[in-house]
Amino acid sequence: MFGVRVNSGADRSYAYLLYDSCCGPCTRFMKIVKVLDLHRKLIPVSIHQKETAGLVDGMLSTGRLKSSFHVLEISQTETSIYSAGDGLIRLTRYTPGGAIMYPMVSHTKFLRQFFRWGYYQATRLRTASKSCFLSSV
């Protein structure tokens, strides 16, 4: 496995942002996320890298992998994947104030729906621009 340790101590966990590096809007999104990730806990990984298949280890089909961005969290005890709108919600953990914002967003139905709707709107722009693999899936 490649990457950097997210948590100190015996439990080594990793967090990855899987994105389409061949897509302009996706790459810009990844750069925004990197700026907001002040503690550098997320490791951006292109879905086109050979290592990505090993990271998702059959949990996502190729079509699903290419359909949106994903937040992949791996620890010694479990692996979790959050995609699309749910991934956007999960990303709030890695932003400034994430310790407060993530529980609020993840436990408030209106906010969850708002984040999912926002992601859907952004995806419509991504598809319309025909700059992503998504437009040919």
C-alpha positions in Angstrom: 0.0 0.0 0.0 1.2 3.5 -0.7 0.3 6.7 1.0 0.9 8.5 4.3 -0.4 7.6 7.7 -3.5 9.5 8.7 -3.7 8.7 12.4 -0.8 8.4 14.8 -0.5 5.3 17.0 -0.9 1.7 16.3 -4.0 2.0 14.1 -2.7 3.0 10.7 -5.5 4.4 8.5 -5.4 6.0 5.1 -7.9 8.2 3.3 -7.8 8.6 -0.5 -9.7 10.9 -2.9 -10.2 8.9 -6.1 -10.9 11.2 -9.0 -10.7 11.3 -12.8 -7.4 13.0 -13.7 -8.4 13.2 -17.4 -11.3 15.5 -16.6 -10.8 19.2 -16.2 -13.7 19.8 -13.7 -12.6 16.7 -11.7 -9.0 17.9 -11.4 -10.1 21.3 -10.4 -12.4 19.7 -7.7 -9.4 17.7 -6.4 -7.3 20.9 -6.2 -10.0 22.6 -4.2 -10.3 19.6 -1.8 -6.5 19.7 -1.4 -6.6 23.4 -0.4 -9.4 22.7 2.1 -7.6 19.6 3.6 -5.4 21.7 5.9 -4.2 18.6 7.8 -3.2 16.8 4.6 -5.2 13.6 5.5 -6.5 12.9 2.0 -4.3 11.4 -0.7 -5.4 12.2 -4.2 -5.3 9.2 -6.5 -6.3 9.2 -10.2 -8.7 6.4 -11.1 -6.4 5.8 -14.1 -3.4 4.7 -12.0 -2.8 1.0 -11.8 -2.6 1.1 -8.0 -6.3 2.2 -7.9 -7.5 -1.3 -8.7 -5.6 -2.6 -5.7 -7.0 0.0 -3.5 -10.7 -0.7 -4.3 -9.9 -4.4 -4.5 -13.0 -5.4 -6.4 -15.4 -3.3 -4.2 -16.2 -1.1 -7.2 -16.8 -2.1 -10.8 -14.8 -0.2 -13.5 -18.0 1.6 -14.5 -18.9 2.6 -10.9 -15.3 3.7 -10.3 -15.5 6.0 -13.3 -19.0 7.3 -12.6 -18.0 9.8 -9.8 -15.3 10.7 -7.3 -14.9 8.5 -4.2 -13.5 8.9 -0.7 -11.8 5.6 0.3 -11.0 5.1 3.9 -8.8 2.1 4.9 -7.9 1.1 8.4 -6.7 -2.1 9.9 -10.2 -3.1 10.8 -12.4 -1.9 7.9 -12.5 -0.3 4.5 -15.2 2.2 3.5 -16.1 3.9 0.2 -18.2 7.0 -0.1 -19.2 8.0 -3.6 -20.9 11.0 -5.3 -23.2 13.0 -2.9 -22.3 10.7 0.0 -18.6 11.3 -0.8 -19.2 15.0 -0.7 -20.8 14.7 2.7 -17.8 12.6 3.9 -15.4 15.2 2.6 -16.7 17.6 5.2 -14.7 15.6 7.7 -11.5 16.8 6.1 -12.3 20.5 5.9 -11.6 23.2 8.4 -14.2 22.8 11.1 -14.9 19.2 9.9 -15.1 17.9 13.5 -18.2 20.0 13.9 -19.5 20.2 10.4 -19.4 16.5 9.5 -21.7 15.3 12.4 -24.1 18.1 11.7 -24.3 17.4 7.9 -24.4 13.6 8.3 -27.2 13.7 10.9 -29.4 16.4 9.4 -31.7 15.1 6.6 -32.1 18.5 5.0 -28.3 19.1 4.8 -27.6 15.6 3.5 -30.2 16.2 0.7 -28.7 19.6 0.0 -25.2 18.1 -0.4 -26.5 15.3 -2.6 -28.5 17.8 -4.7 -25.4 20.0 -5.0 -23.3 17.1 -6.2 -26.0 16.2 -8.8 -26.0 19.7 -10.1 -22.2 19.7 -10.5 -22.4 16.3 -12.2 -24.9 17.7 -14.7 -22.3 20.4 -15.6 -19.6 17.8 -15.8 -21.6 15.6 -18.2 -22.6 18.6 -20.3 -19.0 19.8 -20.7 -18.2 16.3 -22.2 -14.7 16.7 -20.6 -15.0 13.6 -18.5 -15.1 9.9 -19.0 -18.6 10.0 -17.5 -20.0 11.5 -20.6 -19.0 8.4 -22.6 -20.1 5.8 -19.9 
